[in-house]
Amino acid sequence: MKLQFAQKRRLPCGGSLGDWVVALVVAVAFAPAGSAADAPKKAEAKTAIKLVGTWKLVTAKYNGQDFTLPEGHTTHKHVTPSHFMWATFDPEGKVTLSLGGSCTVKGNKYEETPEYGVGNLLETLKGKAQTFEWKVEGNKWYHTGRLSTGLTIEEVWERVEKK
């Protein structure tokens, strides 16, 4: 059985349908699929996604000393792929301390650069990169490092799930 094709039809934009199909196949065959240089960026982005979300501070040590928030106070941290913001609030929901700005993740390094906030920490840390080591295990984020002021930080955050 011999296959026969319909007559060459001219398309309104010029050329035949067959010409356009060949051009499309060639374009797809030679389209860049991403380079090897893109692989680390994709892996880094996938790793950073582990931090995206809302977190509640569950334990903290500053300069090796246990820290406890005042009764009824809570600290939540919100992390997006490019920014962070944390706020400590009292039982009535009034923010007593907060800090926010840009953040980046590279491997096990997490860096925050505070740009705005409420309280004396803003004056001390504004515009200065704060670098930490991080890891997420289950719903816990382990966050350790040293502020630009020299204060050591050991924090454990717990992911806040939707209710």
Backbone torsions as a table, in degrees:
resi	resn	phi	psi	omega
1	MET	NA	131.5	-178.7
2	LYS	-103.8	127.6	178.0
3	LEU	-82.8	136.5	177.5
4	GLN	-121.0	137.5	178.7
5	PHE	-98.9	152.3	178.0
6	ALA	-65.0	163.3	179.3
7	GLN	-57.4	152.5	176.0
8	LYS	-62.3	126.3	178.8
9	ARG	-105.5	135.7	177.0
10	ARG	-84.6	131.0	177.7
11	LEU	-86.4	153.1	-179.1
12	PRO	-57.0	-29.5	-178.3
13	CYS	-87.1	2.6	179.6
14	GLY	100.7	152.3	-179.6
15	GLY	78.8	166.7	-179.9
16	SER	-96.0	166.4	177.6
17	LEU	-59.2	-41.6	178.8
18	GLY	-60.7	-40.4	177.6
19	ASP	-61.0	-41.7	-179.0
20	TRP	-68.9	-37.3	178.5
21	VAL	-64.8	-44.5	178.8
22	VAL	-61.7	-44.0	179.9
23	ALA	-62.1	-40.3	179.6
24	LEU	-65.2	-45.0	179.2
25	VAL	-61.1	-43.8	179.4
26	VAL	-64.3	-42.9	-179.7
27	ALA	-61.9	-43.6	-179.8
28	VAL	-67.2	-40.2	-177.8
29	ALA	-63.4	-33.6	-176.2
30	PHE	-104.0	6.3	178.0
31	ALA	-69.6	139.4	179.3
32	PRO	-67.2	135.1	-179.2
33	ALA	-100.9	8.1	-175.6
34	GLY	105.6	143.9	-177.3
35	SER	-100.4	169.5	176.9
36	ALA	-64.2	-26.7	178.4
37	ALA	-67.6	-24.3	179.0
38	ASP	-74.6	-23.0	-175.3
39	ALA	-58.9	-47.3	178.9
40	PRO	-62.3	-37.3	179.0
41	LYS	-63.0	-42.3	179.7
42	LYS	-66.5	-40.9	179.1
43	ALA	-65.5	-40.3	179.2
44	GLU	-64.7	-42.5	178.7
45	ALA	-63.0	-40.6	179.3
46	LYS	-64.4	-39.6	177.9
47	THR	-64.8	-44.6	-178.4
48	ALA	-62.1	-29.9	-179.4
49	ILE	-58.9	-27.7	178.8
50	LYS	-59.6	-27.3	-178.1
51	LEU	-89.6	-17.9	-177.2
52	VAL	-66.3	127.9	178.2
53	GLY	143.6	-164.6	179.9
54	THR	-112.2	134.7	-174.8
55	TRP	-128.4	148.6	177.0
56	LYS	-116.1	131.6	178.1
57	LEU	-69.6	123.3	-179.1
58	VAL	-109.5	-33.6	174.0
59	THR	-146.9	153.1	178.6
60	ALA	-153.5	145.5	170.8
61	LYS	-130.6	132.2	176.7
62	TYR	-122.5	124.5	-172.6
63	ASN	52.3	38.1	176.1
64	GLY	79.9	-1.6	-178.0
65	GLN	-102.2	131.9	176.3
66	ASP	-57.4	140.9	179.2
67	PHE	-124.3	135.4	177.1
68	THR	-127.9	131.3	175.9
69	LEU	-67.0	155.1	174.1
70	PRO	-58.3	151.8	-178.9
71	GLU	-48.5	129.2	176.1
72	GLY	83.4	-8.5	179.2
73	HIS	-84.4	150.5	-178.8
74	THR	-137.3	145.7	172.7
75	THR	-119.9	124.6	174.5
76	HIS	-114.5	144.2	175.5
77	LYS	-123.3	131.3	178.1
78	HIS	-110.7	128.0	-179.1
79	VAL	-124.7	128.7	173.1
80	THR	-110.9	178.2	177.8
81	PRO	-62.1	-18.2	-177.2
82	SER	-129.2	-9.8	-176.0
83	HIS	-141.2	159.8	175.7
84	PHE	-133.0	160.1	172.5
85	MET	-160.7	128.4	174.1
86	TRP	-124.1	151.6	179.2
87	ALA	-144.2	137.4	171.9
88	THR	-103.4	130.9	-177.6
89	PHE	-134.2	153.6	-177.9
90	ASP	-87.0	178.1	-177.0
91	PRO	-59.1	-23.5	178.3
92	GLU	-88.1	-2.5	179.4
93	GLY	91.9	5.6	179.3
94	LYS	-77.9	125.9	179.4
95	VAL	-72.9	126.6	179.9
96	THR	-104.9	-22.9	-179.0
97	LEU	-158.3	138.0	177.5
98	SER	-156.2	161.3	178.8
99	LEU	-156.4	143.3	178.1
100	GLY	-157.8	165.7	178.7
101	GLY	164.5	-154.1	-178.3
102	SER	-88.0	158.0	176.5
103	CYS	-147.4	155.6	176.4
104	THR	-139.9	156.6	176.0
105	VAL	-128.0	129.2	174.7
106	LYS	-137.7	106.8	-176.8
107	GLY	63.0	-127.5	179.7
108	ASN	-95.3	13.7	178.2
109	LYS	-101.8	130.3	177.2
110	TYR	-120.9	127.3	-176.5
111	GLU	-124.2	130.2	176.2
112	GLU	-114.5	140.0	172.0
113	THR	-122.9	99.6	-178.7
114	PRO	-61.5	137.1	-179.1
115	GLU	-127.9	-19.8	-178.8
116	TYR	-154.5	163.5	178.9
117	GLY	166.8	-176.5	178.7
118	VAL	-127.2	129.9	178.5
119	GLY	110.0	174.8	-174.6
120	ASN	-72.2	-16.7	178.5
121	LEU	-62.5	-33.1	-178.8
122	LEU	-59.5	-46.7	-179.2
123	GLU	-60.0	-37.0	-175.9
124	THR	-77.0	-37.3	-170.2
125	LEU	-109.7	-11.3	-173.9
126	LYS	-53.5	127.3	176.3
127	GLY	78.3	0.0	-178.3
128	LYS	-106.7	125.2	-179.9
129	ALA	-65.4	133.2	177.6
130	GLN	-115.2	116.2	-174.1
131	THR	-107.2	134.3	-177.5
132	PHE	-133.1	161.6	167.5
133	GLU	-98.9	148.2	-177.4
134	TRP	-143.4	156.4	168.3
135	LYS	-156.0	147.6	176.2
136	VAL	-115.6	127.2	175.3
137	GLU	-127.5	114.1	-176.3
138	GLY	63.0	-123.2	179.8
139	ASN	-103.9	19.1	-179.2
140	LYS	-112.5	138.5	176.6
141	TRP	-114.5	118.9	178.3
142	TYR	-99.2	120.0	-168.4
143	HIS	-127.7	110.8	-176.8
144	THR	-132.6	150.4	177.4
145	GLY	167.0	-163.5	-178.6
146	ARG	-134.9	126.8	177.0
147	LEU	-68.6	164.2	177.7
148	SER	-62.8	-17.3	176.9
149	THR	-81.7	-11.4	-178.1
150	GLY	102.3	-13.0	179.8
151	LEU	-65.2	127.4	176.4
152	THR	-86.8	145.9	-176.2
153	ILE	-128.8	132.8	170.8
154	GLU	-133.7	104.6	-177.7
155	GLU	-122.2	148.2	171.6
156	VAL	-123.7	124.9	179.6
157	TRP	-113.4	148.9	177.9
158	GLU	-118.9	133.1	-178.4
159	ARG	-63.2	134.4	176.9
160	VAL	-90.9	119.5	-179.6
161	GLU	-92.2	156.2	175.7
162	LYS	-63.0	143.2	178.3
163	LYS	-97.2	NA	NA
